[in-house]
Amino acid sequence: MKALLNLKNNSLMWACGLAMTLILTGCGGGASTERNVAGDVDTTGGGGGTGVPEYSGTTFPESNDESLFNQYFYNVYRGTGDTGCGGCHSLSGAASGRPFADSSDFRISYNEALNYLDRNNPNSSRFITILSDGHTLPYCQQNTALCIADMTRAIQGWLGLVSSETTEIQLSAPGDYDITVTKQLPVTGSDDYDSVVSAFSTTVYPELLSYSCDNCHTSDSNSPQQPYFASSDLNEAYDAARSKIDIDDGVLNRPLAEALSRFVVRLRSEAHNCGGDCATNAADMLTAIKAFEGMVPAPVQVPENWVTSRALVLERDGILASGGGRVETGAIARWDFSEGDGEIAGDSSGVEPRMNLELISNVTWVGGNGIQILDGGKAQARVLQSSKLADRIKASNSYSVEAWVAPANVTQEGPARIITYSNGTENRNFTLGQTLYNYNFLNRSTSTDANGEAALSTADDDERLQATLQHVVITYDLTNGRRIYVNGSFTGDLDPAAPGNLVDWSDGYSFILGNEASNDRQWEGIIRFVAIYDRALDEEEIAVNFEAGVGEKYYMLFNVTDLVDIDDGYNSYIVFEASIFDSYSYLFSQPFLYRLPGAGAGAEQTSYTNIPVEGMRIGLNGKEPGVGQAYAKLNATLDSSLYGDSGQILSTVGTIIASEGGSNSDEFFLTFEQIGAYSDVRVEATVSPVLPTASEQEPDIGLRSFDEISASMAVITGVPVTNANVVDTFNTVKQQLPTSSAIETFLSAQQMAVAQMAIEYCSELVDNTGLRNDFFPGFIGNFDLGVSSAFDTSTERDAVINPIFDRVVGAGMASQPNETDMKNELDSLIQNLSGRHSGEAASETQKIVKATCAAALGSAVVLVQ
């Protein structure tokens, strides 16, 4: 009997084809690139790999599983060229004993392929692991990460994980593993961190330098390439190298041919920068890694009194929570950044030509699928491949751009190019950009200019763009024009231009992430998904894709059967939804009890009640992490009356757990203070109450908000808030001005905005003869003099300083700046500026008065209240 769990899938999958043609037309052949209908064996000679022979067999797909195998796997990999497996894995090939890509008999190929498939964990299928080990397929040796990503997508397509409907995910029992305490490379802040970095510096690090890795893998190199594992900063070098070292190469004393450390594989199988003797260099690197492992301290054993579940490793034991949930009809280009390594991010849309993105300069991979673009970096497709966007979108006169992005900050402008299809700052087909808190959408049509202006931007007051992960979609069609959607909802911003035809789009532009073709509109942040459609998605479809989320998720079933002691033959599991959150951590959420039939189980579960579950913590590699224990206060009771089709929910919260060794080696388990009849009560340390100090009291002062600041400056200077130049400056810097009166929220960026407002008000004051004569009655004649005459004496300087102090500060208040100190500061400012601007032009005199005014008007005297 199989237990099924109906769960709405939130994994990032796709609905209309799969990128498994593997740069077919670019490698020759010129065959058709249309996707085959499921169930039809490709007989055209163009199924998916270069040199795909005509199918001559007599057996054809019969079941749905066979049809999907044929569509997504067989018609791709039975080719005989660099990207296919048929040259060897056929009945007449060099690997005739493993004919999973034989073009003469579909049934033989299908039955053979089943031997290398892991349905519960597609990423662990033998097809994948053999590529990771450096298989001889030429395409994979040239670009291992992209090759593995392609094979993974093919397997997922075979397993039916590409529909856009809610699917039935089967939860099955994982392996029964005891907690194993193994060596791990410590992360920053760990007790052993410093000693392990020191060991790294005398073993692996010198070996890296001996291959001149510091020519590229350092931040100060002439051609810097991340990760910076050859950095002169040993901590930075170790942190970057940690994920490239498999500590078990030393623990298990693996031979060279079986070593998994990336540093060894790059030398052994990919001949990367190894000179003339790669085998010797790879052996030397493995020797260094084994020496390093010997210096890593042994782990502390799990205390005997802990009440624990069985153990799991995410990628080994987790059940992939995939099966659809996305709408992708019309997707013509797509990047999920699942490669995780290498210099190419592959286009997984299945639509030729493939728009693979070259990662240029300062671009790094992030965990959980994604790339981080920093200053100087971008990801760019070639012009020829990018042309498919213009060709298809001009034909439809509509399109959508969908992305999951996390801007590095809210100070970028230009607009900074998040996604662009253009050739410089003056010509584009479309651009999604950032200006501070706003998203910008430029689109070239017969109703806009060649630069796509006037732009559509989100409203300043809405502050739609935030420095956090957001789902952003821009759409265009001839009915609605441009629209922007953020986190599943239409922003309500209306296109300033009427809808126009896209006939003027150029096919000579490049598609780029993170910068402009001219490299002068840098954007920084993380991009975790991008897709381009040749149609405008509607609001319902966009909401569906937002709910689907981004990245792969797993279900982890922690066995607690022996702890809850329900004697009915069913096994009990506490299940978490888990995912790789980023390069440094995992996300665990929504734990629930789920029960699966074991040996001797009857048709129905027995009743049970009042089984306590308290003080649950997540264990990692033999210990309990000190942070992220969101379930330590859990107090739940297991009861069969609360158990439904999806089990019994224990909590709806999530938590972040720091990564140590990576998703294929970090071992998780659960500990409990109380579960069933077993207990290990933890006594929390008693903390004496601490009375707040004066610095922790509510402050007596606060900040003026953006509108209060402008109004105050208007009253002081006499320049109205409706002054056109003041309004322009105010609208530009409004988002940088304080929005809260809480003094604790003050940022340096806010002070810069206040200064710009002060400069604008003072400029308008001095440029208006009537206003300045009223403000500075003792300096009227000096405004037309040169600097040396206008500020020659203290009396002349006081004629500027005293009115400013009186208007800005006032007199007789309980709390105010010291008059002498402030006037002395302003006097010094005037004298310093006079020394640098000693010309006889009256305009220089007026500039100094403006600067002196702005220094006082932009100070805390006006900002603080």
Disulfide bonds with the S-S distance in Angstrom:
Cys140-Cys147 1.61
Cys274-Cys278 1.82
Cys762-Cys853 1.97
